[in-house]
Amino acid sequence: MIGQIRKAAVLGSGVMGSGIAAHLANVGIPTLLLDIVPRELSQEEQTKGLTLDDAQVRNRISTSSRQKLLKQKPAPLTEKGNISLIEAGNFEDDMKRLSEVDWIIEVVVENLDIKKKVFEQVDQYRKKGSIVSSNTSGISVEAMAEGRSEDFQSHFLGTHFFNPPRYLKLLEIIPTQHTSDEVISFMTAFAEDTLGKGVVSAKDTPNFIANRIGTYGLLITVDQMVKGGFSVGEIDSVTGPAIGRPKSATFRTLDVVGLDTFLHVAKNVYDKVDGKEKDVFDPPSFMKEMGEKGWIGSKSGQGFYLKTKGANGSEILELDPTTLEYGPRKKLSTKSTEAARQAKSLKNKVRTLAYADDRAGELLWGIFKPVLIYTAEKCYEIANDIHAIDQAMKWGFGWEQGPFELWDALGVEKSIARMEAEGEVVPVWVKEMIAAGHDSFYKENAYYHKGDYVAIQENKKVIHLRTVKKEESNVIFKNSGASLIDLGDGVACLEFHSPNNSIGLDVMQMINKSIEEVEKNYKGLVIGNQGKNFCVGANLMMILMEAQDYNFFEIDIVVRQFQKSMANIRYSAKPVVVAPHAMTLGGGTEICLPSASIQAASETYMGLVEVGVGLIPGGGGNKELYLRNLERLPQGTTIDLQAVANKTFETIAMAKVATSAAEARVNGFLSERDGITMNGDHALHAAKQQVIHLHDQGYVAPTRKKIKVVGEPGYATMLLGAKTMQFGGMISEHDMKIAEKLAFVIAGGRVPRGTEVDEQYLLDIEREAFLSLVGEPKTQQRMQHMLAKGKPLRN
């Protein structure tokens, strides 16, 4: 019986190994990080008089990898303090400590002989029942386990993480013929629930699922570029969001991943296949030459793109594959690319582009056709079903649609007719599907599998609001900005669906109406959605337009309404739990702070960022963050009001954005009463369970209390810090004006230190400060710049 994973060991501390160790630390699992013992002293070690026998030297490689985690971008650690859970060691002194751990992950060099030697040692020192896995991307998992003990083999499998492990959702699990069903079930549940992964079961074939299809697709794209005379920039301009792929598209993605890594992955398949497939996995000579030159992408400073500085500032140049020289970046612009921009759905975009009679259509059909045929040919060789392939490509490569979903979007029968007219051979099982009257790979919540449709099996913790809303009776009421949805079990969910989930009067109206309805008929309310971002703040365009028309009375009404809505969240008779994810900025954070509890997805980026547009928070965010910082102080300690005010002021004045939910806890946005969900797909379920828990515990709404403030002396103290920054040239005159307003609000105005004031008083001075800043020309310039450029203006 497998219990739980309390401690782990990672064997190999390279980029991937240390990244996996970091992610284990992120979920609170103490981890041993081991690597080889150096054979020579470094210059620094010689200077210190160290010898090869010193532990500091023997652990140098893993210690160095551990320290690099603090500087890497994007950050592998959700919070820097997590590094304390990673202990560095080496293969010679610390293998015996494998008896302490519940999961051992091998991430050494991709060489079967070396891996087998490592596993021979692992088998010697591991405790019976511990799980052992390999992060290999190309070596047979079966072959690695040969010759090992029966208990080792039954607890051994492949666990292929994608880099960087913190951010990429996919985890491919590759069992062997000896892996016990119990181990597979346990690791699947553990990876989904604890590590926050999307798990796909793969077969033991070269590169498994995602890298097999992704590498093939990329090499087909390169082939089409060469044959069609397209440029690197032209390819990227139509193989990104236009077809439901990441912004980095094809070659920018290669630069980020590293051409060296890609060439290695391609060789994995090249060495193990033959015929036409082998030809595809043989990269063109210009890519090999780039590898030899060290032009491998971002980590070497140049690859398919090169960033340079010229007379007009920074410029990004693209590589010409025929000359290996860099020139201006190009974009492919045709009638179909313009038409696709107007299309309202991804399905319409890809159809418009793929069937277009122009260069874009020629290119994309030339990519889609072979990739779809190849994926269908290899489907049951590399995976158990088509759904596993689609999920692998979405979670591992960031595709919005997997290959079979893309095929449905193109129209299966229409595309097959064209393929065959062009002399292609479509796999028999696909033809049989069509012949049986099935015209798509997916229908509702099921996928085609060997003659029939099979229901998609998902973790019970996944809630799809779109599916819930298909039952009209589940939509309690809605307007243009939000919907109130019945989640079942006496819990309602308020879903935002305004543009960018921004907060306007329609959303505020729905907050108030929803709380009123929930107080009468439900156990509590979840505020959450499944948009790209939770909420990017107030409707900035609306505020700017009103300010430019001098409608300050209208803005005052809007701010009052926002403050009232936030007060309704705080004082609701039934618990309100907010489930933020991704960007949760400005007003989005203000919605979270007054709630009974926050259940944040791990990848939640919170911050009161209003100073970036020349404002301060206007929905009570200043007061709420101040209260949360007070709440964090241990019971029975002497409260240093000035320290609390300073921390609040600094967080808001510097527009600090937490880069994870864990960091949001450090910054004061989350408190001990709040939770973090590692798997973002489970966040709504976790929030729903928290509502039920609070209700069943006899939830009582907080009462309105007076708030002790630092007053005028504290105001002066906060201003002193801001003035110092201004004198040092670190902030502008307008920044100083904003700081003065913010300090005044947090201090509670011109009252004596320690004065207890009403919440409404704090909201009133906050609103006055907000309105005065809205009228400033420089604030309006900042707002306009943010709307036009998407980034703050320093004026």
Secondary structure, DSSP 8 states (H G I E B T S, - for coil): -------EEEE--SHHHHHHHHHHHHTT--EEEEE---SS--HHHHHHT--TTSHHHHTHHHHHHHHHTTT-SS-SSSSGGGGGGEEEEETTTSGGGGGG-SEEEE---S-HHHHHHHHHHHHHHS-TT-EEEE--SSS-HHHHHTT--HHHHHTEEEEEE-SSTTT--EEEEEE-TT--HHHHHHHHHHHHHTS--EEEEB-SSTTTTHHHHHHHHHHHHHHHHHHHT--HHHHHHHSSGGGT--TTTTHHHHHHH-HHHHHHHHHHHHTT--HHHHHHTS--HHHHHHHHHT--BGGGTBSSEEEEEETTEEEEEEEETTTTEEEE------HHHHHHHH-SSHHHHHHHHHT-SSHHHHHHHHHHHHHHHHHHHHHHHHBSSHHHHHHHHHHHH--SS-HHHHHHHH-HHHHHHHHHHTT----HHHHHHHHTT---SEETTEEEETTEEEE----TT---HHHHHHSGGGEEEE-SSEEEEEEETTEEEEEE-SGGG-B-HHHHHHHHHHHHHHHHH-SEEEEE--SSSSB--B-HHHHHHHHHTT-HHHHHHHHHHHHHHHHHHHT-SS-EEEE--EEEETHHHHHHTTSSEEEEESSEEEE--GGGGT----SSHHHHHHHHHHHTS-TTS---HHHHHHHHHHHHHTT---SSHHHHHHTTSS-TT-EEESSGGGHHHHHHHHHHHHHHTT--------EE--HHHHHHHHHHHHHHHHHTTSS-HHHHHHHHHHHHHHHTSSS-TT-EE-HHHHHHHHHHHHHHHHT-HHHHHHHHHHHHHSS----
